[in-house]
Each structure stands twice: as structure tokens, then as C-alpha cells.
Amino acid sequence: MNMDNEMKVIQWSVLVYENWNLYIAKTEKGLCYIGSPGQTFEELKAWVKKRFPAVDLTEDHDALSPYREELLAYFNGASRIFHLPVDVTGTPFQQQVWNALKQVPYGETYSYSDIAELTGRPAAVRAVGAAIGANPVLITIPCHRVIGKNGSMTGYRGGLALKEYLLQLEAKHAGVH
């Protein structure tokens, strides 16, 4: 029996933090998506349909409650590490880049070339940038910690305002144990 033909479910909810509403979604394996501030539900549906064409998207606040709590603990400075599982699919290179991003310490920044070095492909800086841009779980896979080699803020799927906010938040809490 082919398991791929069975209807799968992606559960979603909204994380409300300050003046943001972030859509979050999970599969049975873990968190698969964190949206950007200002994103609409239609954008979430389009993302799901593109990557998971044969799934049922279901609102389920209880199922996402542990993820909301973990994200709020991060925002409040009470947690630096995410423990709940993620379920992200990408090319082998994207997976390699996303794993390298997890090595960037809380409160620190790396350049795109630093990430390319971590993947063992130092010349692949542009490809690293593309893989970072495809990261579906903002914050938990900390792509916000990657900046230009000259220290400049560079593109971020969540918007530069969110990137700057997250970096300032981590800098503020980096001395807290």
C-alpha cells in the first residue's frame, strides 16, 4: 500500500506576540512552517499547497500550543534553544545549510561565507543565500543570524525589521544565564 496516497494533515495556528500575528504549522513529525509578520492566511495556504499538494490544512490551536509556548519563551528571553521537532524538507544542500545555521550560537552572527565554509563549500556563497531564503521555519532555524560580510543587514524572508528585532533581542539576552 502506498502511504503517499493517504490524506495527510498539516495543523496550523497563530502565534500572537506584541503586535505580530505569525502563522505556524506542523506535520505529524514536527514544525514545518513559521510565517512572517503581516503574512495572510491565503499566503500560508499557498505555501502549503505548493509544498504539500495532497494535505488537509486544519486549524488546531491545541496541537500547536507547545510550539507557541517555546517560541514565546524565546521571545521573552527565557529560552535560547528550541527542543521541539521540526519537519523541513529540502534538497541535500539546503538541509546541509539549515544544519549549519543551527551551529550559529545564540546572540552571534555569521556571514554567508562563514556558512558556506561550514558546509564545506566555501565558493557556494550565493547558493547558501538561496538555501537560507528557502528556510521554512524562521527563528527555530536561525537564519536571522546571518548577515553580510561587511556587517550589513541583508534580505530576510520575515523582513529586515524582524531580523533586526531578533538580533537585538538575542544581544539583550545573551548575557542572561
N, C-alpha and C positions, 0 to 999 in steps of 0.2 A: 504494500500500500504506500503510495506516495504522500508523504507528510506535507509537501508543499501545496497540495490541493485543499488542505483543510483551512478553514477560515481562521485567521489569527486576529488577535485583538491588540490594539495599542490603546492604552488608557491615558487620558490627559487630565490636567488640572491647571489652575492658575496660581502662581506664587505672587502674592501681593507684598511688596516691600517698598516702604516710603511712597513715592508717587509712581512706582512702576507696577505693571502687571506683566509678568513673564509666563508665557505658556511653557509647560513642561510635559513631557510624555515618556511613557515607559512600555517596554515589551514585557513578556513573562521573564526575560533574562535580566532586565535592568533598565536604567535610564537611557533613553535613546535620543532625547532632544531637549534643549533649553533654548527658548526663543530670546528675542531682543526686546528691549523696551519699545513700546509703540507698535509692536507687531500685532496684526489682526488674527482672529481665529481662521479666516479664509487663508491666510498665509501658512498657518500651521497645517490646515487640511491639504493645501497644495504640496507642501513638503512631504507629508506622509504619503500622499497618492503617488508622488514621483518615486519615492524610495521603497514603498511597501504597497504595490498596486492592489494586492488582494487582502487587505486587512479591514477590519471594522474599527473605526475610531470611536471610543467610548469615553464619556466624561465619568471620572471616578476619583473623587477627592480623597477618599479613604485610602485607596491604593497608592496614591502619590504623597500621602501625608508624611511618611518617613523622609522622602526626598525634600519636601518643603522644609521640614524641620532641620535637616542637615544643611541646606542652603541658608536658612535664616541664622543658624549657628555660625556659619562662615561670615555672613554679613555683619553679625553682631560682635565678631572678633572672638567668639568662644571656641571656634574650631578652625584649624588650618588645613586639615586633611579630610578628604572625602572617603568614606568607608563603604558606602552602598555601591552595588554593582552598576556598571554601565554596559550598554549593549550597542556598540558602534560598529558599523560595517564600512569598509573602505578598501582601497587597493592595498597590497602589501606595503607599498611605500608610505601611503597615508597612515597606516597602522604604525609603522616604524616612527614616523614623525610625531604622531599623537603619543606614543610611548616616551619619546624623547622629551616632549613637553612636560610630562609628569615628573621628570627629573629636575625641572627648574624649581629651586627652593622658594617657598613662600616668602614674599617680600623682596625678591630679587628679580632682575630682568636679564634676559639673554638676547643676543641679536639673532637675526635669521641665519647668519653664517655660523654662529655658535650651535644652533640646532642642526644645521647641515653637517657640522663636524660630529655631533653626537650620533648622527645616522650613519656615519662612515662614508658620506658622500659630500665632501666639502665644496664641490663645484655645483651642487644642486640647490643653490640658494633660491632661485626662482620657483623651482618645484616645491621646495619647502614652504614658501609663501602660499602657493596654491593649496597644498595639503592643510596648512594651518587654516586657511579660509574655508575649507570644507569641514572643519571640526563641528559636528552637530551638537556637542554638549559644552557650550560655553561655561566658563567658570570651573567646572569639575575637571576638565582637561584644560589646564591654564594657559590658553593661547594668548591671553591678555598680557602675559609676562614677556612677550617677545616684542622688541622694539627695533627701530632702525639702528644700524651700526654706529651712527653719529648721535644716538640718543633720542632721535625724533620719534614721535608717535606716528605709527603707520596704520594702515587700514585694519579694521576690526569689524566682524560681522555684526556685533552688538552695537556698533557706533563708537566713535572716539570718545564721546562723553562717558560712556560706560567703562571703556578701557581705562581712562584716566581715573575714574572713580575707584575702580577695583585696585589699581596700583596704589592710589593714595590710602585706601582702606588697609591694604596689606602693610604699607610702610608705617602707618599709625599703630598697627597691632603687632608688628614684627618683634618688638621688644618685650611683648607680653608672653609669659610662660604659662 
